[in-house]
């Protein structure tokens, strides 16, 4: 019976993989990896292969989603296989689906976790983890119309006094990575249609770029200000805070350069 080992690569480059992950790769017969669910800006496939001392077979979105991971499962039925994933290996639903399929076939499963953008953004922003609500992805507009789902999620979280972590869309095959500015533009477009005062120019937001790298950018401010802020290269993430604890306000001012007056906006 074979085995499928899910291994998280972390956030920035091939050095983020854990020692446990490296040890596990030594014992496998085949190494697969995907890089369409998240961008690791400092990663090199060549350096990764030198590090793990094995060839890394990169699979596409189509291979995992449309073809249901058959190539990986076929190998894992009769041998040991590693599947390398940016961040934590089971954050994306497509990877959970692969795990379920493997488990149903009786394939042994092992999971080695990695650093996640979720915990990284929480830590970098200084906003308290237990005050986050449902997270949401802001997709690139389809047919020039921005999706209303992120706007609705932010509104629902705000009604409950909870912050919203917004993942910004990635189209790896086209080398398109949504920026904080594009994410805010999409939310503002919906605001103009809905007029619920959920994301106005005066709404406090936090932008995070290149979490996990040596030069992350973290900036808190009002939407009107952050639309023109230079966050640098991708990947970007966006947080829309709700009501702030006084320690959160202090963290945003000190750690993220938020306006001093937000100290007066605390509960």
C-alpha positions as CSV (number, residue, x, y, z in Angstrom):
1,X,0.0,0.0,0.0
2,X,1.3,3.4,-0.9
3,X,1.4,6.7,1.0
4,X,0.7,10.4,0.2
5,X,2.5,13.0,2.3
6,X,1.1,16.5,2.2
7,X,3.9,19.0,3.0
8,X,3.5,22.7,3.5
9,X,6.3,24.8,1.9
10,X,5.6,28.0,4.0
11,X,5.3,31.5,2.6
12,X,8.4,32.9,0.8
13,X,11.0,30.5,-0.6
14,X,12.3,26.9,-0.5
15,X,14.0,27.6,2.8
16,X,10.7,27.8,4.6
17,X,10.1,24.1,4.5
18,X,10.4,22.4,7.9
19,X,13.1,20.0,8.8
20,X,10.4,17.4,9.3
21,X,9.2,18.1,5.7
22,X,12.8,17.6,4.4
23,X,13.2,14.4,6.3
24,X,9.9,13.1,4.9
25,X,10.9,13.8,1.3
26,X,14.0,11.7,1.7
27,X,11.8,8.6,2.0
28,X,9.5,9.2,-0.9
29,X,9.7,7.9,-4.4
30,X,8.0,10.8,-6.2
31,X,7.7,14.5,-5.4
32,X,4.8,16.6,-6.8
33,X,4.2,20.3,-6.2
34,X,1.6,22.9,-7.1
35,X,2.1,26.7,-7.2
36,X,-1.2,28.0,-8.5
37,X,-3.0,28.4,-5.2
38,X,-0.5,30.9,-3.8
39,X,2.6,32.8,-4.8
40,X,6.0,32.1,-3.1
41,X,7.9,35.1,-4.5
42,X,11.4,33.9,-3.6
43,X,11.0,30.3,-4.6
44,X,13.2,28.7,-7.3
45,X,12.2,25.2,-8.6
46,X,15.9,24.5,-9.3
47,X,17.0,25.5,-5.7
48,X,14.1,23.4,-4.3
49,X,15.2,20.4,-6.3
50,X,18.8,20.9,-5.1
51,X,17.5,21.1,-1.5
52,X,15.4,18.0,-1.6
53,X,17.7,16.2,-3.9
54,X,14.9,14.9,-6.1
55,X,13.1,16.0,-9.2
56,X,9.9,18.0,-8.4
57,X,7.0,17.4,-10.8
58,X,4.9,20.6,-10.9
59,X,1.1,19.9,-11.4
60,X,-1.4,22.3,-12.8
61,X,-4.8,23.5,-11.6
62,X,-6.4,21.3,-14.3
63,X,-4.5,18.2,-13.1
64,X,-5.8,18.7,-9.5
65,X,-9.3,20.0,-10.1
66,X,-10.6,18.9,-13.5
67,X,-8.6,15.6,-13.5
68,X,-9.2,15.1,-9.7
69,X,-5.5,14.5,-9.0
70,X,-5.5,11.2,-10.8
71,X,-1.8,11.4,-11.6
72,X,-0.9,11.8,-7.9
73,X,-3.3,9.2,-6.7
74,X,-2.1,6.7,-9.3
75,X,1.5,7.0,-8.0
76,X,0.4,7.0,-4.3
77,X,-1.5,3.7,-4.7
78,X,1.7,1.8,-5.1
79,X,4.5,4.0,-3.8
80,X,5.4,6.8,-1.4
81,X,4.5,10.3,-2.8
82,X,5.1,13.8,-1.4
83,X,2.8,16.6,-2.5
84,X,4.4,20.0,-1.8
85,X,2.0,23.0,-1.3
86,X,2.6,26.7,-0.7
87,X,1.7,27.8,2.9
88,X,-0.1,25.1,4.9
89,X,-1.0,22.1,2.8
90,X,-4.7,21.8,3.7
91,X,-6.0,25.4,3.6
92,X,-7.1,25.2,-0.1
93,X,-10.3,23.1,-0.6
94,X,-8.8,21.4,-3.7
95,X,-6.2,19.8,-1.4
96,X,-8.7,18.7,1.1
97,X,-10.6,17.0,-1.8
98,X,-7.4,15.2,-2.8
99,X,-6.9,14.0,0.7
100,X,-10.5,12.7,0.9
101,X,-10.1,10.8,-2.4
102,X,-6.8,9.3,-1.3
103,X,-8.2,8.2,2.1
104,X,-11.3,6.6,0.5
105,X,-8.9,4.6,-1.7
106,X,-7.1,3.3,1.4
107,X,-4.0,5.3,0.7
108,X,-2.0,6.1,3.9
109,X,-2.0,9.9,4.6
110,X,0.5,12.1,6.4
111,X,0.3,15.8,6.9
112,X,3.3,18.1,7.7
113,X,2.0,21.6,8.2
114,X,3.7,24.8,7.1
115,X,3.4,28.5,7.9
116,X,0.1,29.9,6.7
117,X,-0.8,33.4,5.3
118,X,-3.6,33.4,7.8
119,X,-1.4,33.3,10.9
120,X,1.2,35.5,9.2
121,X,-1.2,38.3,8.5
122,X,-2.7,38.2,11.9
123,X,0.7,38.4,13.5
124,X,2.0,41.2,11.2
125,X,-1.1,43.4,11.7
126,X,-1.3,43.1,15.4
127,X,-5.1,42.4,15.2
128,X,-6.1,39.7,17.7
129,X,-6.8,36.3,16.2
130,X,-10.0,35.6,18.1
131,X,-11.6,38.7,16.7
132,X,-11.6,37.5,13.1
133,X,-14.7,36.4,11.4
134,X,-15.2,34.5,8.1
135,X,-12.4,35.1,5.6
136,X,-13.2,35.7,1.9
137,X,-11.4,35.9,-1.5
138,X,-11.8,39.0,-3.6
139,X,-11.8,37.7,-7.2
140,X,-10.8,39.6,-10.3
141,X,-13.9,41.2,-11.8
142,X,-15.7,39.0,-14.3
143,X,-17.1,40.9,-17.3
144,X,-16.1,44.1,-15.6
145,X,-18.4,43.6,-12.6
146,X,-16.9,43.1,-9.2
147,X,-18.4,40.2,-7.1
148,X,-20.7,41.3,-4.2
149,X,-19.7,38.3,-2.0
150,X,-16.6,39.9,-0.4
151,X,-18.6,43.1,0.4
152,X,-21.4,41.0,2.0
153,X,-19.0,39.0,4.1
154,X,-17.3,42.2,5.4
155,X,-20.7,43.7,6.2
156,X,-21.8,40.5,8.1
157,X,-18.5,40.4,10.0
158,X,-18.7,44.1,10.9
159,X,-22.2,43.6,12.3
160,X,-20.7,41.0,14.7
161,X,-17.7,43.2,15.6
162,X,-15.3,40.9,13.7
163,X,-12.4,41.6,11.4
164,X,-12.3,40.3,7.8
165,X,-9.2,38.7,6.2
166,X,-9.5,39.1,2.4
167,X,-7.4,36.9,0.2
168,X,-6.6,38.6,-3.1
169,X,-7.1,36.7,-6.3
170,X,-4.3,34.9,-8.1
171,X,-4.2,33.7,-11.7
172,X,-0.8,32.0,-11.8
173,X,-1.1,30.8,-15.4
174,X,-1.4,34.4,-16.5
175,X,1.1,35.8,-13.9
176,X,-1.7,38.0,-12.5
177,X,-1.7,38.8,-8.8
178,X,-4.3,41.1,-7.4
179,X,-2.9,44.1,-5.5
180,X,-4.3,45.9,-2.5
181,X,-5.4,48.7,-4.7
182,X,-7.3,46.4,-7.1
183,X,-8.9,44.7,-4.1
184,X,-10.1,48.0,-2.7
185,X,-11.3,49.2,-6.2
186,X,-13.4,46.0,-6.4
187,X,-14.9,46.7,-2.9
188,X,-15.5,50.4,-3.7
189,X,-17.3,49.4,-7.0
190,X,-19.8,47.3,-5.0
191,X,-20.1,50.1,-2.4
192,X,-21.2,52.5,-5.2
193,X,-23.9,50.0,-6.2
194,X,-25.0,49.0,-2.7
195,X,-24.4,52.3,-0.7
196,X,-24.3,50.4,2.7
197,X,-21.3,52.4,4.0
198,X,-19.3,49.1,4.4
199,X,-16.2,50.2,2.5
200,X,-16.0,54.0,2.1
201,X,-13.0,56.2,1.5
202,X,-12.9,56.7,5.3
203,X,-12.9,52.9,6.2
204,X,-9.9,51.7,8.1
205,X,-8.1,48.9,6.3
206,X,-4.8,47.0,6.5
207,X,-2.7,46.0,3.6
208,X,0.0,43.3,3.8
209,X,2.6,42.4,1.1
210,X,5.1,39.6,0.9
211,X,4.3,38.1,4.4
212,X,7.1,35.7,5.4
213,X,9.8,37.5,3.4
214,X,12.7,39.6,4.7
215,X,10.9,42.8,3.6
216,X,7.2,42.5,4.3
217,X,5.1,45.7,4.0
218,X,2.4,46.3,6.5
219,X,0.4,49.5,6.3
220,X,-2.9,50.5,8.0
221,X,-4.9,53.5,6.9
222,X,-8.1,54.7,5.4
223,X,-9.2,53.4,2.0
224,X,-8.6,56.7,0.2
225,X,-5.0,56.7,1.4
226,X,-4.1,53.1,0.8
227,X,-5.5,53.1,-2.8
228,X,-2.3,55.0,-3.7
229,X,0.2,53.4,-1.2
230,X,3.2,51.6,-2.7
231,X,3.1,48.1,-1.3
232,X,5.7,46.7,-3.7
233,X,5.6,43.2,-5.3
234,X,3.1,40.4,-4.6
235,X,1.5,38.6,-3.0
236,X,-0.8,41.1,-1.3
237,X,-3.5,40.5,1.4
238,X,-6.1,42.9,2.8
239,X,-7.7,43.1,6.2
240,X,-10.9,45.1,7.0
241,X,-11.0,45.6,10.8
242,X,-14.2,46.0,12.8
243,X,-14.3,47.5,16.3
244,X,-10.9,47.7,17.9
245,X,-9.6,46.7,21.3
246,X,-7.2,49.4,22.6
247,X,-4.2,47.0,22.2
248,X,-5.2,46.5,18.6
249,X,-5.4,50.2,17.9
250,X,-2.0,50.6,19.5
251,X,-0.6,47.8,17.4
252,X,-1.9,49.3,14.2
253,X,-0.4,52.7,15.0
254,X,3.0,51.3,16.1
255,X,3.4,48.3,13.8
256,X,1.5,49.4,10.7
257,X,1.7,53.2,10.7
258,X,-2.0,53.8,11.2
259,X,-3.3,57.3,11.9
260,X,-2.9,58.3,15.5
261,X,-6.6,59.2,15.8
262,X,-7.7,55.5,15.6
263,X,-6.7,55.3,19.3
264,X,-10.0,57.1,19.9
265,X,-12.0,54.5,17.9
266,X,-11.6,51.7,20.5
267,X,-14.4,49.9,22.3
